[in-house]
Amino acid sequence: MEQWKNKVAVVTGASAGIGAAIGVDLVKAGMITIGLARRVERVDALKKNLPENLQGNLHAVKCDVSKEDDIVRVFEWIETKFKGIDVLINNAGIVRQTELINKDNSTAIHEVINTNVLGLVFCTREAYKSMEKHGRNSHVVHINSIVGHNIIRNLQMLSANMYPASKFAVTAITELHRQEFIRSNHHIKVTSVSPGATDTEIFQKDICEKIGKIPLLQPEDVSHSVLHVLGTPPHVQIHELTIKPFGERV
């Protein structure tokens, strides 16, 4: 991570779970980190988990990534305030109960797509403007999921059917971003990190009760994998990293 010291990282969905763990770990690794979230006060509260001399390197910024105008406004402010973006972690994501054939689920379906897919696309687009402008080595990480590669029957039982569809989109988008970044002639890496079941708010207790007791990753496990991806030398690009809790059967 030495190459990223004093560089600027943006983490979406930084108020809890995997995003919060990544934000804290990036600051500890020496990065100036901007945590985007709707619950911005929870990002501020993460500073207590940091050494006092590093607390000033975590910046909480209110942003709803389901709204394109919000994304554009916030990323313009970051570019002006911090003079560039070097690392983007697209972590923000939601799960909603959605049956695709149920007309009453239209609002929930739009929410999932707007956050999990379009939010990721627009955040990357705005970060790329900065990365292109400054011409430094950069890295984009998409927090994907194992259900972005394989439809799991247990998830279908919960009727959260738009969630895997959104994550399959992230898998495709990662490859499209890789190709576009190569054509841009800028040194910008992109990686999809796909965790298995993780102990976060998005994987609520009632879901575990419905599908039975299963092994879980901790948010810190995923964060450590992200730091591993970022720590690779310039000539190495990890395109896809899958991390599962030991004993996971899917």
ABEGO torsion letter per residue (X at the ends): XAAABGBBBBBBGAABEAAAAAAAAAAAAGBBBBBBBABAAAAAAAAAABBAAAAAABBBBBBBAABAAAAAAAAAAAAAAAGEBABBBBABBBBBBBBAABAAAAAAAAAAAAAAAAAAAAAAAAAAAAAAAAGBBBBBBBBBBAAAABBBAAAAAAGBAAAAAAAAAAAAAAAAAAAAAAAAGBBBBBBBBBBBBBBBAABBAAAAAAAEBBBBBBAAAAAAAAAAAAABBAABBBABBBBBBBGBAX
